[in-house]
Amino acid sequence: MGILEVQNVNKSFGGLKALQNVNLDIEEGTIHAIIGPNGAGKSTLLNCFVGKLVPDTGTVMFDGKSLLGIKPHEINQAGVSRVFQTPEIFSDLTVAENVLIPCFAKRDGAFTLNALARVTGETDVREKAEQMLIDVNMQDKKDMLASSLSRGDKRRLEMAMCLSQDPKLLLLDEPTAGMARADTNNTIELLAQIQERRHITMAVIEHDMHVVFSLAQKISVLAQGTVIAEDLPEKIKGHPKVQEAYLGGAH
Amino acid sequence: MFGLNKKDTRLMWIVITMVVFAPFILNPFPETSGMAQFNAGYPDLMQRFVIFGIFAIGFNILFGLTGYLSFGHAAFLGIGSYAAIWMMKLLTMNVIPAIIVSIVVAGLISLVIGWISLRRSGIYFSILTLCFAMMAYALAYSVLTPITGGETGLQPKLNDPRIFDAPLAAGASPKANLFGLQMGATYELKLGGWLFVINAGYYIAGLLMLAAFYLSIRIFRSPFGMMLRAVKSNQQRVNYTGLNSKPYTLAAFVISGMYAGLAGGLLVAMDTQAGAERMFWTASGEVVLMTILGGVGTLIGPVLGAGFIKYMENIVSKINSKVLHEWFAFLPDGMEDFLVAVFYPFVGKGWHLTLGLLFMMIVIFLPGGLMEGGQKIADKFRNKKKNDKDDSAQAAATPAE
């Protein structure tokens, strides 16, 4: 029994079949990579997990409950956090506030009218946010506006925001896209550390095979909307179908 | 102090000082001097400063924090006014029930309008609120005439029930009061050539404005306020962070509607009449101008913007061609007529032209409003001071030869 079970999911946009009978099972406490060429339907699949899209048919079960037809904030409150392909952060707010907001959301739920409380007075939340920034090594940037961060830092901030909620499942959509090799390695290290320390289940979409093979404990390969292979990393490497999908023909 | 940090406490004290000493600060010119027409320290105008200050502070909680631009806030001002005047007709001329009920009724109506309008964001939200405001205006102006008095509006009448009040003495007219203290009660203080007017209504409205301002600081500094700013910055992320943005924006909408209701109630308390024209769309546009002019999302900006526009409306509009001729009288006749002809379109009835030009300049050169201008000037001074200090420090460091 996996923490996330996807069964027979179909999704089409007009005539295009983006997902066809996708089955996926993510084990609790593992890092599961989803790879595949561009347009394979990886991001569409992730969108079905977080309530951005509703599959035409099929089921998505998280922790024994269906995620279909539930609003994004309810899915998040259930324990699913997502890091987007392009960083979705609060650009006009400071780095510290960016992390404080998910901490408040975790403590107070989807809505609290705490209009007379003071942000500065909420010590427990502040300490948690502070610790999170130290964990991702950004505490020296906490008073900067998030919009003035570098691209890599924005992504790290977004990861910190998601992690500060102690999610049960963390979805990462190309967490190292556009990063320099050194930053990529830092990110790999950070994710590996988090996995070791907190045992958060992660689903990672990634193009960079270096990242995939250093992190993943299981890999699903998606091509043209279907899962063509699902196996341990060492077995995926030599899989003929995978080679075909990536390289456009048998070699 | 009062749960505010040092900076906010200082700001609060500045505003308190401004409100308390406004009758003196706004009357800098002796009564008999030619400049006396620039004095703004008369009760009617000062009341407008603080009442529209409240209106703008509330509007800023919605627009400044969440970024949702409502083009129909005057509807809540008008609804507050009607609610207040009905309390004066039915219950008592004491302003307390009128003010409380105006806040409650405006809050309830804004809950309904907000609930519907907030289904959309951006320009569609603005249009929805504008539609509601125009409907409210049309209802007040014609359809609901039995309740709103239609074109003529409403005033307290001699034969209204007013169940809590003792019957009026013969020949007396109903006057708004606070436990007997009439809103119009004034004390004139003559000091040399200066005349200062201390008015009860102004100080009551001013006190409420201070309370409204204090509450807005608290909201700005609260987790709730931070969530609202998050909504403005990235609503998608708010939802994917497990926060339901809808009740947050709705709460902000209702709070700002209640501020507008309070302002409407106070308008009636100071001047006991209500008409549909204060719900017209230009009135909604005015509060948008006030907020942008002063500085969107800043604490004190909207108050300054409100004061600025009300000052222009009341002072610049009073300058007529006769006044202009007096100003330029020292020039040769031809020159005088020429300059009067140049300036005339911008004053008197043309004050909107001046306001429009100023608004354009502020939006282009100071997108952050008057507050940004103030900030820039302050920074310049600070830098200069710092440079001076550096210079003197350097001078001290290099020994005289």
Interface residues (C-beta under 8 A of the other chain):
Chain A: V50 K71 P72 H73 N76 Q77 S81 R82 E88 I89 F90 S91 D92 L93 E97 L100 I101 P102 F104 A105 K106 D108 G109 A110 F111 T112 L113 N114 A115 L116 A117 R118 V119 T120 G121 E122 M161 Q165
Chain B: G3 N5 R218 I219 R221 S222 P223 F224 G225 M226 M227 R229 A230 K232 S233 N234 Q236 R237 V238 N239 Y240 T241 G242 L243 N244 S245 P247 Y248 A251 I255
